[in-house]
Amino acid sequence: MTQSTSSPLRTGEPSPHVATAARHDAIVVGGGHNGLVAGAYLAAAGLSTLILEKNARVGGAALTEEFAPGFRNSVAAYTVSLLNTKVIVDLELESYGLEIVERPAANFWPVDERRSLLMPYDTAARTAAVAAFSPRDAERLADYDRAILGGALIVRDLLLRTPPNVKGGLSSVLRGLELGRDLIRMPAADQRLLLDLLTASAADFLGQWFESEVVKGAFAFDSIVGAYAAPSTPGTAYVLLHHCFGELNGRMGVWGHAMGGMGAVSEAMAHAARSRGAEIRTGAHVERVLVEDGRAAGVVLAGGEEIRARVVVSNLAPKLLFQRLVPEAAVAPEVRGHFTGMKTGSGTFRMNVALAELPDFTCRPGTRYGIHHGAGIVIGPTLDYLERAHLDARLGGWSREPVVEMLIPSTVDPTLAPEGRHVASLFVQHVAPRLPDGRSWADPREKETFADLVLDTVTRHAPNFKRSVLARQVLSPYDLEQRFGLPDGDIFHGQLTLDQLFSARPVLGYADYRMPVPGLYLCGSGGHPGGGVTGVPGHNAAREVIRDFKKRRPWTRPWTASGREPLRAPPKS
């Protein structure tokens, strides 16, 4: 959710003479998926909760819309795996209509005119697919899978924990001691694995296992998604891992589609929040956080409406929150600078296309549905290709041979397109978040020129593709920021680099979802554990808010004044 800037009030300055809405226990700023999750948990705990969304519909980047007559698709976020099982169960999302179906295969890589790599979920078939490129790599595949599974289990154990803060008081000390104990108890091999995954480049990490450039390129794809980095960049091994800790229907590492598009995820979350007592207002553009007596006291909407609350929970990216909403005098300049200086920009470009027919790949001919059409189709056949794509973008603003992931959800969800037609999501790497030489993504000519290049890139592998496109929707990094509040188009609200992970996310000293202004919390992807449609930052932030209400922190008193039922225990983690 993008917020506009205005002249901030000084801390403690009297508010303008405007109509004031009833007081709430909690206001959630931004009705994206994490804001909805946070609001649902807060309301379930007995807090009077108001969720404010500037757009006409909730969901943020997890949204479905009709982009051409008869063709609907997920606008930005486009696939499901990382959505946390605890969130699904706690909020009973399936009872509100959420249905997620697995892809028939994981991924499909067209390599050249004859060769392709189709990676199914079945272990034997997967091993055989890798063996076609390297028998040695096929022998190493099981060991690699075990290593990634081990790393994913370590990360999963950390997801629902609140990171310890540097100099954060007794609770942070105890969390740090607990984490340290767990790390010390890990076998040495697991400690080495964790160190590699947190610090190594994906290229170096994968080089320990595989020799084929195609096989290494296939696994390295996850390491560059949303990273604006090459596989040789240190830290990209963690980005690879970040895309592997999810599960679907109890199966780890499996990806799927939400029936009805990603908007179905947000709609189910909105139903869950409302059914637990939360109020949701759309078309409510928050202009600034109201700060009085040194603490968050509510928000001011565009137009001047003032809404008061005991706490404010922000789903905005931290950079935008402190650039646009938090009054300048409320935070020390050095602290503000750490938030506004977060590294952002994921190098991504998003397209949706309406198709007259399925792609006819030279390496796997035919427009009749095949299992490869239901997989994640990745144009990025080798490790070297991924490297060059990033270098191109750094030098010229975009890659001349971009990396394209294409999903065709209408192969499993016929409601998205007219009979016999299809919709495809194209998620593209790499583009510079800000173009060089005075050019700008705000210029429609720039994004349309690159969009043409993207279609040409796919058409080199599927000659019928470009002529089968009936309509298209194009979102540059600028569009992603303006429409969804993703700073520099960053799908994670902040890069997943070592200096912006766990206790350092979003900023060292503020990793426990409590912001520098008392009574202001962060519930979005800029907090631990980062981006993706997980619901975890919303879950964890709500837990900390509830704990503060139960402790009757100064900015939460008197917590029963709303006349609602007594505050219930925070959700178990």
SEDOTOR-502888 format. One record per residue (C-alpha): residue in three letters; y negated, z negated, x. Coordinates in steps of 0.2 Angstrom, whole numbers, padded with zeros to 4 digits, always signed. Each point is the difference from the previous one (the first is absolute). Example, Ala and Ser with C-alpha at 12.3 -4.5 7.8 and 13.67 -1.06 7.14 Angstrom:
ALA+0022-0039+0062SER-0017+0003+0006
***
This chain:
MET+0000+0000+0000THR-0017+0005+0007GLN-0015-0011-0002SER-0018+0006+0003THR-0012-0010+0010SER-0016-0008-0005SER-0013-0013+0006PRO+0010-0016+0002LEU-0006-0017-0006ARG-0003-0013+0014THR+0012-0014+0000GLY-0006-0013-0013GLU-0013+0012-0007PRO-0002-0002-0019SER+0009+0014-0010PRO-0010+0013-0010HIS-0004-0004-0018VAL+0015+0010-0008ALA+0013-0004-0013THR+0014-0011+0007ALA+0018+0002-0006ALA+0011-0015-0003ARG+0007-0009+0016HIS+0017+0005+0006ASP+0012-0009+0012ALA+0002+0016+0010ILE-0007+0017+0001VAL+0010+0014+0008VAL-0011+0014+0007GLY+0010+0016-0001GLY+0014+0005-0012GLY+0011+0009+0013HIS+0018-0005+0001ASN-0003-0016+0011GLY-0014-0005-0011LEU+0011+0001-0015VAL+0014-0010+0008ALA-0012-0013+0006GLY-0008-0001-0018ALA+0017-0002-0008TYR+0006-0014+0011LEU-0017-0009-0002ALA+0001+0001-0019ALA+0018-0005+0000ALA-0005-0016+0009GLY-0012-0004-0014LEU-0016+0006+0008SER-0012+0009-0011THR-0001+0017+0009LEU-0011+0015-0002ILE+0005+0017+0009LEU-0015+0012+0003GLU+0003+0018+0004LYS-0014+0013+0002ASN+0010+0015-0006ALA+0005+0004-0017ARG+0018-0004+0003VAL+0009-0014+0011GLY+0011+0005+0014GLY-0011+0005+0015ALA+0009+0012+0011ALA+0016-0003-0011LEU-0005+0011-0014THR+0008+0014-0010GLU-0011+0014-0008GLU+0000+0017-0006PHE-0008+0011+0013ALA+0004+0017-0009PRO+0004+0004-0018GLY+0018-0007-0002PHE+0002-0006+0018ARG-0001-0019+0004ASN+0003-0008+0016SER-0003-0015+0011VAL-0018+0002+0006ALA+0001-0009+0017ALA+0014-0012+0003TYR+0016+0010-0005THR+0017-0008+0004VAL+0008-0017-0001SER+0010-0011+0011LEU-0011-0014+0007LEU-0003-0008-0017ASN+0006-0017+0002THR+0015-0005-0010LYS-0007-0018-0003VAL-0015+0008-0007ILE+0010+0011-0011VAL+0011-0015-0006ASP-0014-0013-0002LEU-0011+0012-0010GLU+0014+0007-0010LEU-0006+0018+0003GLU+0015+0008-0006SER-0002-0008-0017TYR-0017+0008-0001GLY+0007+0018+0003LEU+0001+0002+0019GLU+0015+0011+0004ILE+0003+0006+0018VAL+0013+0013+0005GLU+0006+0003+0017ARG-0003+0016+0009PRO+0017+0010+0002ALA-0003+0001+0018ALA-0011-0009+0013ASN-0009+0015+0008PHE+0001+0018+0004TRP-0007+0009+0016PRO-0001+0019+0001VAL+0001+0003+0019ASP-0001+0019+0001GLU+0007+0015-0009ARG+0018-0005+0002ARG+0001-0019+0003SER-0005-0015-0011LEU+0004-0019+0000LEU+0004-0007-0016MET+0002-0019+0001PRO+0010-0007-0015TYR+0003-0019-0003ASP+0019+0002+0002THR+0004-0007+0018ALA+0013+0013+0004ALA-0010+0015-0006ARG-0015-0007+0009THR+0010-0001+0016ALA+0006+0018-0002ALA-0018+0006-0003VAL-0005-0008+0017ALA+0015+0007+0009ALA-0005+0018-0004PHE-0015-0003+0012SER+0008-0012+0012PRO+0018-0008+0000ARG-0007-0013+0012ASP-0013-0005-0012ALA+0012-0001-0014GLU+0010-0012+0010ARG-0015-0011+0002LEU-0006+0001-0018ALA+0010-0015-0006ASP-0008-0011+0014TYR-0017+0006-0004ASP+0002-0004-0018ARG+0006-0017+0004ALA-0015-0003+0011ILE-0012+0006-0014LEU+0009-0010-0013GLY-0002-0016+0012GLY-0019+0004+0002ALA-0002+0003-0018LEU+0008-0017-0005ILE-0011-0009+0012VAL-0016+0008-0008ARG+0007-0003-0017ASP+0001-0019+0004LEU-0018+0000+0005LEU-0007+0010-0015LEU-0001-0014-0012ARG-0007-0013+0013THR-0018-0004+0001PRO-0004+0003+0019PRO-0006-0015+0010ASN-0019+0000+0004VAL-0007-0003+0017LYS-0008-0017-0001GLY+0005+0000-0019GLY+0003-0019-0002LEU+0017-0009-0003SER+0007+0012-0012SER-0002+0014+0012VAL+0007-0010+0014LEU+0015-0004-0010ARG+0002+0019-0004GLY-0002+0004+0018LEU+0013-0013+0005GLU+0012+0007-0013LEU-0002+0018+0006GLY+0002-0005+0018ARG+0016-0010-0004ASP+0007+0016-0008LEU-0004+0011+0014ILE+0007-0012+0013ARG+0016-0001-0009MET+0002+0019+0000PRO+0013+0008+0011ALA-0008+0007+0016ALA+0005+0018-0005ASP-0010-0003-0017GLN-0015-0006+0010ARG+0000+0015+0011LEU+0002+0012-0015LEU-0014-0009-0009LEU-0011+0002+0015ASP+0004+0019+0001LEU-0004+0003-0018LEU-0016-0009+0001THR-0007+0007+0016ALA+0009+0016+0005SER-0004+0018-0005ALA+0012+0008-0012ALA+0004+0014+0013ASP+0005-0013+0013PHE+0010-0010-0013LEU+0009+0015-0007GLY+0003+0006+0018GLN+0011-0015+0003TRP+0012+0007-0014PHE-0001+0019-0001GLU-0002+0016+0010SER-0003+0013-0013GLU-0018+0005-0003VAL+0004+0003-0018VAL+0009-0016-0003LYS-0014-0010+0009GLY-0013+0009-0010ALA+0009-0004-0016PHE+0000-0018+0003ALA-0017+0000+0008PHE-0008+0007-0016ASP-0001-0017-0008SER-0009-0006+0015ILE-0015+0011-0003VAL-0002-0002-0018GLY-0017-0008-0004ALA-0002-0004+0019TYR-0011+0014+0006ALA+0010-0001+0016ALA+0012+0010+0010PRO+0018-0006+0002SER-0004-0003+0019THR-0014-0013-0006PRO+0005-0018+0004GLY+0003-0010-0016THR+0006+0015-0010ALA+0018-0008+0001TYR-0006-0013-0012VAL-0007+0013-0012LEU+0017+0008+0000LEU+0008-0017-0004HIS-0013-0004-0014HIS+0006+0015-0010CYS+0018-0006+0002PHE+0000-0018-0007GLY+0000+0005-0019GLU+0015+0002-0012LEU+0003+0008-0016ASN+0013-0007-0013GLY+0007-0012+0014ARG+0002+0014+0013MET-0011-0002+0016GLY-0009+0015+0006VAL+0002+0010-0015TRP-0015+0009-0008GLY-0003+0006-0018HIS-0012+0005-0014ALA-0008-0010-0014MET+0004+0009-0016GLY-0017+0006-0007GLY-0008-0001+0018MET-0007-0014+0010GLY-0011-0004-0015ALA+0015-0007-0009VAL+0001-0014+0014SER-0018-0005-0004GLU+0002+0001-0019ALA+0015-0012+0001MET-0010-0012+0011ALA-0015+0001-0012HIS+0012-0004-0014ALA+0007-0015+0010ALA-0018-0006+0003ARG-0006+0001-0018SER+0016-0008-0007ARG-0003-0015+0012GLY-0017-0002-0007ALA-0011+0010+0013GLU-0015+0010-0007ILE-0003+0017+0007ARG-0016+0010-0001THR-0002+0018+0006GLY-0016+0008+0003ALA-0006-0016+0008HIS-0008+0005+0016VAL-0003-0016+0011GLU-0016+0002+0010ARG+0001-0017+0010VAL+0008-0016+0001LEU-0011-0014-0006VAL-0001-0014+0013GLU-0009-0016-0004ASP+0000-0016+0010GLY+0010+0008+0014ARG+0015+0005-0011ALA+0005+0014-0011ALA-0005-0003-0018GLY+0004+0016-0009VAL-0006+0018+0000VAL-0014+0011-0005LEU+0004+0017-0008ALA-0010+0016+0001GLY-0013-0002-0014GLY-0003-0018+0004GLU+0014-0009-0010GLU+0004-0016+0009ILE+0018-0007-0002ARG+0004-0017+0007ALA+0016-0007+0006ARG+0007-0014+0011VAL+0008+0012+0012VAL-0002+0019+0003VAL+0015+0009+0006SER-0003+0017+0008ASN+0011+0015+0000LEU-0012+0011+0010ALA+0003+0005+0018PRO-0008-0014+0011LYS-0012+0012+0009LEU-0007+0006-0017LEU+0000-0018-0007PHE-0012-0006+0014GLN-0010+0016+0001ARG-0004+0001-0018LEU+0004-0016-0010VAL-0002-0016+0010PRO-0019-0005+0002GLU-0005+0002+0018ALA-0006-0018+0002ALA+0016-0007-0007VAL+0010+0004+0017ALA-0005-0002+0018PRO-0004+0017+0007GLU+0014-0001+0013VAL+0013-0004-0013ARG-0006+0014-0011GLY+0001+0012+0014HIS+0018-0004+0003PHE+0004+0006-0018THR-0012+0015-0001GLY+0007+0005+0017MET+0018+0001-0005LYS+0009+0016+0006THR+0002+0011-0015GLY+0005+0018-0003SER+0018+0006-0003GLY-0003+0018+0004THR+0007+0005-0017PHE-0004+0014-0013ARG+0008+0001-0017MET+0004+0014-0012ASN+0009+0003-0016VAL+0006+0017-0005ALA+0007+0008-0016LEU+0014+0012+0004ALA+0007+0015-0010GLU+0017-0003+0009LEU+0008-0010+0014PRO-0003+0004+0018ASP+0012+0013+0007PHE+0003-0006+0018THR+0005+0013+0013CYS+0012-0012+0008ARG+0008-0005-0017PRO-0003+0014-0012GLY-0002-0001-0019THR-0012-0005-0014ARG+0014-0008-0010TYR+0000-0019+0002GLY+0009-0007+0016ILE+0001-0017+0006HIS-0013+0004+0014HIS-0013+0003-0014GLY+0002-0018-0006ALA-0002-0007+0018GLY-0016-0004+0010ILE-0003+0017+0007VAL-0008-0001+0017ILE-0009+0013+0010GLY+0000-0007+0017PRO+0016+0006+0008THR-0001-0008+0018LEU-0008-0014+0009ASP-0011+0012+0010TYR-0006+0007-0017LEU-0006-0017-0005GLU-0009-0003+0016ARG-0009+0016-0001ALA-0005-0003-0018HIS-0009-0016+0005LEU-0008+0008+0016ASP-0007+0014-0010ALA-0008-0011-0013ARG-0008-0011+0014LEU-0008+0016+0008GLY-0004+0010-0015GLY+0000-0010-0016TRP+0017+0005-0006SER+0016+0007+0006ARG+0003+0018+0000GLU+0018-0004-0004PRO-0001-0015-0010VAL+0015-0012-0005VAL+0003+0002-0018GLU+0012-0011-0011MET+0003+0008-0016LEU+0009-0009-0015ILE+0004+0009-0016PRO+0002-0014-0013SER+0002+0012-0015THR+0018+0003+0007VAL+0004-0017-0006ASP-0014-0003-0013PRO-0001+0015-0012THR-0015-0008-0010LEU-0012+0004+0015ALA+0000+0019-0003PRO+0004+0013-0013GLU+0018+0006-0001GLY+0004+0011+0014ARG-0015-0005+0010HIS-0003-0014+0013VAL-0012-0011+0009ALA-0001-0004+0018SER-0008-0014+0010LEU-0006+0005+0017PHE-0004-0014+0012VAL-0008+0007+0016GLN-0003-0006+0018HIS-0011+0002+0010VAL-0018+0002-0004ALA-0015-0009+0008PRO-0007-0014-0012ARG-0017+0007+0005LEU-0002+0018+0005PRO-0008+0004+0017ASP-0015+0011+0004GLY-0010-0005-0015ARG+0013+0006-0013SER+0005-0011-0015TRP+0014-0002-0012ALA-0013-0001-0013ASP-0003+0018+0002PRO+0013+0009-0012ARG+0002+0014+0011GLU+0007-0011+0014LYS+0014-0007-0011GLU+0004+0016-0009THR+0002+0009+0017PHE+0012-0013+0006ALA+0009+0000-0017ASP+0003+0019+0002LEU+0007-0004+0018VAL+0012-0013-0008LEU+0007+0013-0012ASP+0002+0012+0014THR+0009-0012+0010VAL+0013-0003-0013THR+0001+0018-0004ARG+0005+0004+0018HIS+0017-0009-0005ALA+0000+0005-0019PRO-0007+0017-0002ASN-0002-0001-0018PHE-0010-0016+0000LYS-0018+0005+0000ARG+0002+0013-0013SER+0009-0012-0011VAL-0015-0013+0000LEU-0008+0001-0017ALA-0013-0014+0002ARG-0004-0013+0013GLN-0009-0017+0002VAL-0007-0004+0017LEU-0006-0017+0007SER-0007-0001+0018PRO-0003-0016+0009TYR-0018+0000-0008ASP+0007+0002-0017LEU+0013-0014+0002GLU-0014-0012+0005GLN-0012+0005-0014ARG+0013-0001-0013PHE+0012-0014+0005GLY-0010-0010+0013LEU+0011+0005+0014PRO-0012-0002+0015ASP+0000+0016+0011GLY+0015+0005-0012ASP+0011-0014+0007ILE+0015-0002-0011PHE+0003-0017+0008HIS-0018-0007-0002GLY+0001-0002+0019GLN+0011+0007+0014LEU+0017-0008+0003THR-0004-0003+0019LEU+0006-0016+0009ASP-0018-0007+0000GLN+0000+0002-0019LEU+0017-0008-0005PHE+0006-0016-0006SER-0012-0014+0006ALA-0012+0013+0005ARG-0001+0008-0017PRO-0013+0003-0005VAL-0009-0010+0013LEU+0006-0014+0011GLY-0003-0016-0008TYR+0000+0007-0018ALA+0018+0005-0002ASP+0004-0013-0014TYR-0009+0011-0013ARG-0015-0012+0000MET-0016+0009+0005PRO-0015-0008+0009VAL-0009-0004-0016PRO+0009-0014-0009GLY+0007+0005-0016LEU+0002+0018+0005TYR+0018+0007+0003LEU+0007+0016+0005CYS+0015+0007-0009GLY+0001+0019+0005SER+0008+0010+0014GLY-0012-0006+0013GLY+0009-0016+0000HIS+0018-0004+0006PRO+0012+0009+0000GLY-0011+0016-0002GLY+0001+0016-0010GLY+0012+0009-0011VAL+0003-0004-0018THR+0009-0017+0003GLY-0010-0012-0011VAL+0003-0013+0014PRO-0018-0003+0005GLY-0004-0003-0019HIS+0015-0012-0001ASN-0005-0010+0015ALA-0018-0001-0003ALA+0003-0006-0018ARG+0012-0014+0007GLU-0014-0006+0012VAL-0013+0000-0014ILE+0012-0010-0011ARG+0003-0012+0014ASP-0019-0003+0002PHE-0002-0004-0018LYS+0015-0012+0000LYS-0009-0009+0015ARG-0016+0001-0009ARG-0010+0008+0014PRO-0019-0003-0003TRP-0003+0018-0006THR+0014-0001-0013ARG-0006-0016-0009PRO+0001-0004-0014TRP+0016+0011-0002THR+0004-0005-0018ALA-0017+0003-0007SER+0006+0017-0008GLY+0010-0010-0013ARG+0016+0009+0005GLU+0016-0008+0003PRO+0002-0010+0016LEU+0003+0010+0016ARG+0018+0004+0003ALA+0009-0001+0017PRO-0003+0015+0011PRO+0014+0014+0000LYS+0014-0004+0012SER+0001+0011+0015
***
